[in-house]
Amino acid sequence: MKTIIVVGGSKGIGKAIVAKLVSYCKVINISRSAPSISHDNLTHFNCDVTQDELPEIENADGLVYCPGSINLKPISRLSIDDFKEDFDINVLGAVKVIQKYLPILKNGNTPSVVLFSTVAAKLGMPYHASIAVAKSGVEGLVKSLGAELAPTLRINAIAPTVTNTELASKLLRNDKMIDNITERHPLKKFLSPEEVADMAEFLLSDSSASVSGQVFEMDCGIVSFKI
């Protein structure tokens, strides 16, 4: 049975990943609050990865870093601190976790790391300057570490479009906004956390053994198509 570390598994996409993996993997969740999932295979550590010392873990075969932010403001209203905070959550938090657990991951069973970007790193979108900068940093990290750590460890990222989570609730707060977002996507839908969890599960598995250094656009067509 593989052991997977999930950072940020108490809500949203992270919670969906924990729910998917916990039936057949040992899952170690690290987040500021415990997930509302009870299972013998689940261990939880209360921890703010940007502020606290990370827990000691003896072994792991995979790592998923889920924390993110949606800080949408015009550039005139974004402070330098906004950029620093988004970079800290999305990039430096991931770096801190990878550096901490890299020694045990290298000794794991076909180890794999999954990070998260956003479609806004590829598609120019108004008011996304801070998050696009941070997630572009995540994509650069994936490319660089994919090369550096091959063939021992694989690392990939998922770049979702709008996903129906608490983090995106302001974008989906009424029927009109939901309809507008649905219509903007060529596939006339947006994502569920479970769909994204399916991709994370694949990238952690041996079925993706030939895949590393890639960013997977789960975009419902918004980046890929113009129709």
N, C-alpha and C positions, 0 to 999 in steps of 0.2 A: 504494500500500500504506500503510495507516494505521500509526501508531506508538502503542503503548499502554504506559503505565507501570503496572506491577503492583508494589505494595508488599506484601511478605509472600508471595511466590509460590513459596517453597521447600517448603511443606507444605500439607496439607489442601485447603481450598477454593481458596486462592491457587494451589497447584500445579495443580489441575484447570483453573483459568482459564488459566494459562500454556499448559498442554498443548492446550487447545482453540483458543487464539488464534494460537499460534506458526506454524501451517501456512500462515496467510495474512496475518498482521500482523507487523510488527517489534515485538518485546516487550522492554521494558527492565525487568528485575526488580531490585528493591531489597529485600534482606533480610539477616539475619545469617548465613545459610548459602546456598550455591548450590543451586538445584533440580537434581534428578537427571534433567534433561532436556537433551539436546544437540541443538541445531539452529542453522543459520546465521542464523536470524532472531532468536535470543535473545542478549541482552547482560545480564550480571549485574554488579551492584555490591554488594559486602559493606558493609553499613551497618546500624547500629541507629538507626532513625529517631527514637527518643526521646532519644538521647544524642549522636549524631554529626552532623556537617555533611553535608547532603544533596549528592549528586553533581550536577555541572552537566550538563544535558541540553539539546540544541539545539532540538528540536522534539517535539511530542506532540499526538495527537488524542484521547487518552483517558487516564483515570487510575482505577485501582481500588485502594482502600486496604483490605487484608484483615486486618491485625493485630487480635487480640481477646484476650479472657481469659474464663475460666470460674472465678470465685472464689466458691464456694458455701459460705457459713458463716452461722450465726445472727447476728443483729445484735449480740448480746452478745460475739461473738468477732471481729467485724470492727473493725479499728483505723482510725483516721483515715488512716493511711498506706495501708491497703488501698484506701480510697476514692480517695485521691490517685493511687495507682499505676494503678488501673483507668481513671480519668479520663484519665490521661496517655497510656496505651496507646491507648484507644479514641477519645478526642476530640482531645486536644491533638496527638497524632501526626498525625491526619488534618488538623487545621488547619495544622500546620507544613508538611506536604507540599503541601496546596492553595495556601498562600501562596507557597511556593517556585516551584511550576510553573504558577501561574495565568497569568503573562505569556505563556508559550509555548502553553498550552492555548487562550488567547483567540485566538491566531493559527492554531490548528489547523483541520482539516477537520471540521466539525460536531462540535465537542468535547463529550465526555460524561464525567461523574465518577460512580463507583459506590462507595458506602460500605456498611458492614454494621451493622445493628442486631440485635435478637433478639426472639423472641416474648415474652420476659419483660418487655419495655417496655410491652406492651399487656395481657398476662395476668398478674395478680398471682400470683407463685409464691414459696413460702417459700424463704428462704436466698439469694435473688437480689438483695438490696438494693443492693449495690455495683455489680454489673454492670447492673442495671436503671437505676440513676441514670446511669451512664456512657452506655449506649446510648440512653437518652432524650435525652441531650445530642446524640448523633449525629443523631437524628431532628429535633431543633430546628435543628441546623446545616443539614440538607438543606432544610428549609422556608425558612429565612432566605436561604441562598445561592441557592436556586432562584429566589427573587424578585429578589434583588440582581443576579444574573448573567444573567437572561433579557434579550434572546433569544440572547445570544452563546453561552452555555454551559448545558448541562443537567446537573442533579445529582439522583440518586435513591439510595435505599438498599434493600437486601434484608434482611429480618428472618427468618432461618431458625429452625426448631425444631432439635431435636437432629440433628446431622449426623455421619456416621460418619467422624470424623477423629481424629488423635492428640490434639487438644485436648479432645475429648469422651470419650477412652478410659476415664476413670474412671467415666463414666455407663453405659458399655457393656462392662464388664469381665467379665461372665459371662452365661450363658444366661438366668438368672432376671431380671437387670436388663434385658437386651435384650427379653425377653418383656413385662415390665412397661411399658417405654417404648413398645413397639409397641402394646400394648392401650390405653394412655392416649390415643392419637391416633385420632380417628374413622376415618381412612383406613387404620388398622392397619398403619402403616409409619412409618419416619422417613427422613431424607434421606441421599442419597449426595452426595459433593462434586461429582460430575458434573452432578447435577440443578441445584445452585446455580450452577455455572459456566454452564449453559445460560441461566439468567436474567441473569447478569452480561453474557454475550455479547449477549443481546437489548438490554439497556439501553445498551450501548456502541454498538450498531449504528444505522444510519439508519432501521431499522424501528420504532424507538421515538422518532422525531423529534418527536412531539407530547407526549412524556411527560417531565415534570420536577417536582421537589419532592414526589415520591411515595415512600412506604415500602411495599414489596411483602412481604406476609406469606406466606412459604413455610412453612405451619404444619401441613400434613397434617391440617387441620381442627381443631386443638386450640384455636385462638383463635376461629375462626369458628363452630364448631358445639357444641351441647350435646345429646348423644344418650345 
